[in-house]
Amino acid sequence: MTEQERGADRGTEARSTRVWTLPNLLSMARLAGVPVFLYLVLGPEEDGWALALLMVSGVTDYLDGYLARKLDQQTVVGQILDPVADRLYILAVVVGLALRDVIPWWLAISLPLRDLLMWGLVPLLRTRGYSALPVHFLGKAATFNLLYAFPLLLLGDGEGTVARLAEVFGWAFAFWGVGLYWWAGVLYAYQVHRLLATTERRPARHHHPSPADD
């Protein structure tokens, strides 16, 4: 390896370990909004502000990934913060809506239960030197549906034609989202099963993302 190549590798490693990048700051801002959302929904029940916060969260969710690629600021911290922010928002929304009796508790419990099952696969993956498998498209599609479903269901907790339409479309997105979420989990578990059957036991790699990333 030439000195120039070594320098390029060191530069890439330095970029990947950065913390204070614009995409990471956007992800941190999304995380900070989680308790604010819960307060707005469960405290004064300011649904309008809560919906606005969810919209801002959705925009920043797109922007942090776009800017990370555009500005060459993809980092290990960002790979952790982005899926964690998604999961916490989904958890906060389902808990808030369940406590408000907008959605049933079976729906609120089914999503974090699936994530717990995915986390339970991590020790098995580590016996083969992995801590995650590639993100599956179905998982992304499920998250997309859920992030549309819950704001619509919150908007549907009201009176009038708009609220009624929001409730109908919200439940459509919710059912598709939950179904895809679990389907992606089953496929992920099958991938883990195949990996365990075809790969020899080896030391764990230092790889940060988790199965919940899908």
Sequence and secondary structure as in RCSB ss.txt:
>XXXX:A:sequence
MTEQERGADRGTEARSTRVWTLPNLLSMARLAGVPVFLYLVLGPEEDGWALALLMVSGVTDYLDGYLARKLDQQT
VVGQILDPVADRLYILAVVVGLALRDVIPWWLAISLPLRDLLMWGLVPLLRTRGYSALPVHFLGKAATFNLLYAF
PLLLLGDGEGTVARLAEVFGWAFAFWGVGLYWWAGVLYAYQVHRLLATTERRPARHHHPSPADD
>XXXX:A:secstr
  HHHHHHHHHHHHHHT    HHHHHHHHHHHHHHHHHHHHHSS  HHHHHHHHHHHHHHHHHHHHHHHHTT   
HHHHHHHHHHHHHHHHHHHHHHHHTTSS HHHHHHHHHHHHHHHTTHHHHHTBT S     HHHHHHHHHHHHHH
HHHHHTSSSSHHHHHHHHHHHHHHHHHHHHHHHHHHHHHHHHHHHHHHS  B        GGG 
